Amino acid sequence: KNLTLSEITGGAYSAPQTLTLYETQTWVPIVNRTYGATVTVNRTIKSNTWSTFVVPFDIPSTMLDGWEIKELTGSELVDETIMLNFSDAKYGIKAGVPYMVRNASMTETLKTISMTNVNVNTTALNNVSTDLVTFVGTYTNGYVPEGAYFISGNKFYRAADATNTMKGYRAYFTINENAGAKIKHTHKGQHKNRVTFRIKKDETFMNVFRRFWNMVAKKTTYRV
């Protein structure tokens, strides 16, 4: 029998032929031994908009034509600035790893992602840790932790409290909670994949951050 998310109420399942995952669900089925499955992820992605993205299976680079896929490769402290370095994910998307993604060629919002003959593991997330920052993925709909950083509408924000909701198959950033920060994005030349959190001495975290292209963000509570 084919299994869908609505039919699974818990426990480990060895090999469902069909699995449907929803960004609005507050839980996911415990699946860690699934091979050759057909999977549909109901996950919306707007055209020409940066999004965080994580799924419990691999997506090969051959299926990602038109997509910009960025992986966090490091962080460093330079002149009181935390530098986040991103690189192109040349080998596609790996299961459980969070990425920054964008597709400028889509003419409408992507609503579902379907894959066949994939190996699925919903029990593990491969968060990307660097010296100063961790990129944390989530498969479930919930709340961004207070003090974490998230993206919405091409803008980065800090969660001023625990009221910012985030749907599943997305990710957020955490950094040293003792540092104050201001964000900007350098998007030209050799530093086009670099985002910076600029630390000011004796400054607490700001509740509002600059968007990638230096347009000031006004809101502090979002649904992502």
DASUL-V376634 format. One record per residue. N is the residue number from 1. RES is the residue in one small letter. PSI is psi in radians with two decimals (* if undefined). OMEGA is omega in degrees with one decimal (999 if undefined). BURIAL is + if it has 24 or more other C-alpha atoms within 12 Angstrom, else -. Layout:
<<N | RES | PSI | OMEGA | BURIAL> <N | RES | PSI | OMEGA | BURIAL>>
This chain:
<<1 | k | 2.41 | 174.7 | -> <2 | n | 2.49 | -180.0 | -> <3 | l | 2.37 | 172.8 | +> <4 | t | 2.93 | -177.4 | +> <5 | l | -0.66 | -177.9 | +> <6 | s | -0.34 | -178.6 | -> <7 | e | -0.23 | -175.8 | -> <8 | i | 2.18 | -176.3 | -> <9 | t | 0.08 | 178.6 | -> <10 | g | 2.97 | 179.5 | -> <11 | g | 3.01 | -179.3 | -> <12 | a | 2.37 | -178.4 | -> <13 | y | 2.27 | -169.0 | +> <14 | s | -0.76 | -174.3 | -> <15 | a | 1.23 | 173.7 | +> <16 | p | 2.40 | -179.5 | +> <17 | q | -0.61 | -177.5 | +> <18 | t | 2.35 | -179.0 | +> <19 | l | 2.28 | 177.1 | +> <20 | t | 2.22 | -177.7 | +> <21 | l | 2.51 | -174.1 | +> <22 | y | 2.33 | 179.6 | +> <23 | e | -0.32 | -177.7 | +> <24 | t | -0.15 | -178.3 | +> <25 | q | 2.50 | 178.9 | -> <26 | t | 0.11 | 177.1 | -> <27 | w | 2.84 | 175.0 | +> <28 | v | 2.70 | 176.3 | +> <29 | p | 2.56 | 177.2 | +> <30 | i | 1.75 | -178.0 | +> <31 | v | 2.01 | -178.6 | +> <32 | n | 0.11 | 179.9 | +> <33 | r | 0.70 | -174.9 | +> <34 | t | 2.13 | -178.3 | +> <35 | y | 2.47 | 176.1 | -> <36 | g | 0.54 | -175.8 | -> <37 | a | 2.78 | 168.0 | +> <38 | t | 2.14 | -173.0 | +> <39 | v | 2.38 | 171.2 | +> <40 | t | 2.20 | 177.1 | +> <41 | v | 2.06 | 175.2 | +> <42 | n | 1.62 | -175.1 | +> <43 | r | 2.00 | -177.4 | +> <44 | t | 2.41 | 175.1 | +> <45 | i | 2.12 | -179.2 | +> <46 | k | 2.61 | 179.0 | +> <47 | s | 2.46 | 174.2 | -> <48 | n | 0.62 | 179.5 | -> <49 | t | 2.30 | 177.9 | +> <50 | w | 2.36 | 177.5 | +> <51 | s | 2.65 | 167.1 | +> <52 | t | 2.64 | -170.6 | +> <53 | f | 2.35 | 174.4 | +> <54 | v | 2.39 | 177.1 | +> <55 | v | 2.77 | -175.7 | +> <56 | p | 0.51 | 178.0 | +> <57 | f | 2.83 | 179.5 | +> <58 | d | 2.55 | 168.7 | +> <59 | i | 1.97 | -175.9 | +> <60 | p | 2.69 | -178.4 | -> <61 | s | -0.45 | -179.8 | -> <62 | t | -0.30 | -179.7 | -> <63 | m | 0.17 | -174.1 | -> <64 | l | 0.51 | 176.8 | -> <65 | d | 2.33 | -179.6 | -> <66 | g | -0.11 | -178.6 | -> <67 | w | 2.47 | 166.9 | +> <68 | e | 2.09 | -178.2 | +> <69 | i | 2.03 | -177.3 | +> <70 | k | 2.34 | 176.3 | +> <71 | e | 2.48 | 177.8 | +> <72 | l | 2.14 | -175.2 | +> <73 | t | -0.16 | 178.8 | +> <74 | g | 2.97 | 174.4 | +> <75 | s | 2.68 | -179.4 | +> <76 | e | 2.70 | 177.7 | -> <77 | l | 2.00 | -178.0 | -> <78 | v | 2.03 | 178.2 | -> <79 | d | 0.88 | 178.0 | -> <80 | e | 0.42 | 176.9 | -> <81 | t | 2.24 | 173.0 | +> <82 | i | 2.07 | -179.1 | +> <83 | m | 2.17 | 174.9 | +> <84 | l | 2.20 | -178.9 | +> <85 | n | 2.24 | 177.7 | +> <86 | f | 2.53 | 176.9 | +> <87 | s | 2.79 | 175.1 | -> <88 | d | 2.36 | 176.4 | -> <89 | a | 1.59 | -171.4 | +> <90 | k | -0.41 | -174.2 | -> <91 | y | 0.39 | 176.8 | -> <92 | g | -2.90 | -177.9 | +> <93 | i | 2.28 | -179.8 | +> <94 | k | 2.55 | -176.8 | +> <95 | a | 2.27 | 174.3 | +> <96 | g | -0.03 | -178.2 | +> <97 | v | 2.24 | 178.2 | +> <98 | p | 2.53 | -179.7 | +> <99 | y | 2.87 | 164.4 | +> <100 | m | 2.27 | -176.3 | +> <101 | v | 2.67 | 175.2 | +> <102 | r | 2.53 | 174.1 | +> <103 | n | 1.90 | -177.0 | +> <104 | a | -0.16 | -175.3 | -> <105 | s | -0.21 | 179.3 | -> <106 | m | 2.49 | 179.7 | -> <107 | t | -0.17 | 178.4 | -> <108 | e | 2.95 | -177.7 | -> <109 | t | 2.30 | 174.0 | -> <110 | l | 2.31 | -176.4 | -> <111 | k | -0.54 | -179.2 | -> <112 | t | 2.65 | 175.0 | -> <113 | i | 2.13 | -177.7 | +> <114 | s | 2.39 | -179.9 | +> <115 | m | 2.57 | 175.1 | +> <116 | t | 2.69 | 176.1 | -> <117 | n | 0.87 | 179.7 | -> <118 | v | 2.75 | 175.2 | +> <119 | n | 2.26 | -172.4 | +> <120 | v | 2.38 | 173.7 | +> <121 | n | 1.81 | -179.6 | +> <122 | t | 0.05 | -175.4 | +> <123 | t | -0.10 | -176.2 | +> <124 | a | 2.46 | 171.2 | +> <125 | l | 2.31 | -178.4 | +> <126 | n | 1.25 | 180.0 | +> <127 | n | 2.57 | -177.4 | +> <128 | v | 1.98 | -179.4 | +> <129 | s | 2.35 | 173.6 | -> <130 | t | -3.10 | -177.8 | +> <131 | d | -0.61 | -171.5 | -> <132 | l | -0.30 | -172.5 | +> <133 | v | 2.55 | 171.8 | +> <134 | t | 2.31 | 177.6 | +> <135 | f | 1.96 | -168.3 | +> <136 | v | 2.11 | 178.5 | +> <137 | g | 2.77 | 175.5 | +> <138 | t | 2.41 | 177.2 | +> <139 | y | -0.12 | -171.8 | +> <140 | t | 2.73 | 175.5 | +> <141 | n | 2.21 | -178.1 | +> <142 | g | -2.57 | -176.0 | +> <143 | y | 2.49 | 173.9 | +> <144 | v | 2.27 | 179.9 | +> <145 | p | 2.51 | 177.2 | +> <146 | e | 2.29 | -180.0 | +> <147 | g | -0.16 | 178.8 | +> <148 | a | 2.89 | -178.5 | +> <149 | y | 2.40 | -178.8 | +> <150 | f | 2.89 | -178.6 | +> <151 | i | 2.42 | 176.5 | +> <152 | s | 2.16 | 178.8 | +> <153 | g | 0.77 | -179.2 | +> <154 | n | 0.38 | 179.1 | +> <155 | k | 2.50 | 173.6 | +> <156 | f | 2.43 | 178.0 | +> <157 | y | 2.70 | 167.5 | +> <158 | r | 2.36 | 176.4 | +> <159 | a | 1.86 | -177.2 | +> <160 | a | -0.42 | 176.8 | +> <161 | d | -2.85 | -175.9 | -> <162 | a | 0.52 | -177.1 | -> <163 | t | -0.04 | -179.5 | -> <164 | n | 2.05 | -178.1 | +> <165 | t | 2.57 | 177.6 | +> <166 | m | 2.20 | 176.9 | +> <167 | k | 2.96 | -176.6 | +> <168 | g | 2.87 | 178.0 | +> <169 | y | 0.69 | 177.5 | +> <170 | r | -3.08 | -177.8 | +> <171 | a | 2.86 | 177.0 | +> <172 | y | 2.95 | -178.6 | +> <173 | f | 2.45 | 170.1 | +> <174 | t | 2.48 | 176.8 | +> <175 | i | 3.11 | -179.2 | +> <176 | n | 2.06 | -174.8 | -> <177 | e | -0.18 | 179.5 | -> <178 | n | -0.04 | -177.4 | -> <179 | a | 2.48 | 170.7 | +> <180 | g | 2.70 | -173.0 | +> <181 | a | 2.65 | 170.5 | +> <182 | k | 2.44 | -172.6 | +> <183 | i | 2.51 | 170.4 | +> <184 | k | 2.87 | -178.2 | +> <185 | h | 2.18 | 176.4 | +> <186 | t | 2.03 | -168.5 | -> <187 | h | 0.46 | 178.0 | -> <188 | k | 2.68 | 173.6 | -> <189 | g | -2.52 | -173.6 | -> <190 | q | -0.24 | -178.8 | -> <191 | h | 0.40 | -174.2 | -> <192 | k | -0.34 | 179.7 | -> <193 | n | 0.34 | -173.1 | +> <194 | r | 2.29 | 174.8 | +> <195 | v | 2.47 | -179.0 | +> <196 | t | 2.46 | 167.6 | +> <197 | f | 1.91 | -175.4 | +> <198 | r | 2.14 | -177.4 | +> <199 | i | 2.35 | 172.8 | +> <200 | k | 2.43 | -179.3 | -> <201 | k | 2.41 | 175.9 | -> <202 | d | 0.44 | 180.0 | -> <203 | e | 2.32 | 175.4 | -> <204 | t | 2.93 | 179.0 | -> <205 | f | 2.36 | 173.9 | +> <206 | m | 2.64 | -178.7 | +> <207 | n | -0.31 | -177.3 | +> <208 | v | 2.39 | -177.9 | +> <209 | f | 2.85 | 178.2 | +> <210 | r | 2.55 | 175.1 | +> <211 | r | 3.03 | -177.6 | +> <212 | f | -0.79 | -170.6 | +> <213 | w | 0.48 | 173.6 | -> <214 | n | 0.42 | 171.2 | -> <215 | m | 2.31 | -171.8 | -> <216 | v | 2.30 | 176.7 | -> <217 | a | 2.41 | -174.9 | +> <218 | k | -0.57 | -171.4 | -> <219 | k | 2.78 | 177.1 | -> <220 | t | -0.19 | 178.0 | +> <221 | t | 2.20 | -172.4 | +> <222 | y | 2.70 | 161.8 | +> <223 | r | 2.24 | -173.9 | +> <224 | v | * | 999 | +>>
